[in-house]
Amino acid sequence: MTPEHAPSSERTPRLNPAAMTIQDAARLLTKAGGMRVDASQIRADIESGAPTNADGTINLVHYAAWLVREMAAGGGAVGD
């Protein structure tokens, strides 16, 4: 294993975009999108049918695809 791929206890854990907690997803989407995304908005989307992994985490690609489908069908934005 090369050093850059070896696990290190000195590094902070990396986020996995295929399995993010709701809170981590909200923080990342807030930083990336330029508008505040609250965890309650994501929970509302989940209650409206947004996909989650079996363990309750979110795959950001699947979530983004769901949001695009919702907007194309005349639905709202995140948390609407």
N, C-alpha and C positions, 0 to 999 in steps of 0.2 A: 504494500500500500504506500502510495506517495504521501509525503508529509502534508500536502494541502488537503488530502482526502482523509487523513487520519483523524479520529475523534480527539478532541482536546477539551479538557475541563476548564481551560482558561477562557474559552470563548463563551459568549452568551448563546443560548439555544437559538437555532434558526427557526423561523416560521415555515411551516409546510403549507403551501397554498392549496393543497389537496385535502387538508385536514386541519382547519383553523377553528379555534373556539369563537363563539359569537363576539366576545369582547375583543379578541385579537383582530378579527375581521373588521369590526367597527373602527378600531384604531387605524388599521391599515387603509381602509377606504376613506377615512377622514383625511389622512395625510396625502393620499394619492389623488383624491378627487377635489380638493379645495373647498369642500363644504362638510359640515359636521354630519357624521353618520353615527347615530346612537344605537347601542345594543338593542334597545326596545324597538327600534325601527326594523332591525333584522328579525327580531322575534316575531313581529307583526307579519313580516313577509313569510316566515316559516309557517305561521298559523294560516296564511292565505295560500299555502301550497309550495313555497320555495323548497327545493330539495336539501336534504341533509344526509350525512353519512349515518350509518347504523349507530355510531357512538355519539351522535348529536353534533359532531363537528360539521363545518361547512367546507365544501370544495368551491373555491372562488370562481373557477371556470364554469362549473355547473350553475352556481348562483347567478353569475353574470348572464349566462345564456337564458336563464329563467326570467331575469329582469328584462332582457331585450324582448323576449316573447310576450311578456305582460304589457310592455309599452306598445309593442306593435298591435296588440289586441285591444288597445285603448285603455289599458290599466294605468295606474299611477307610477310614480317613481319609488325609490326606496322608502319603505315604511308607510306608504299611502294606503 
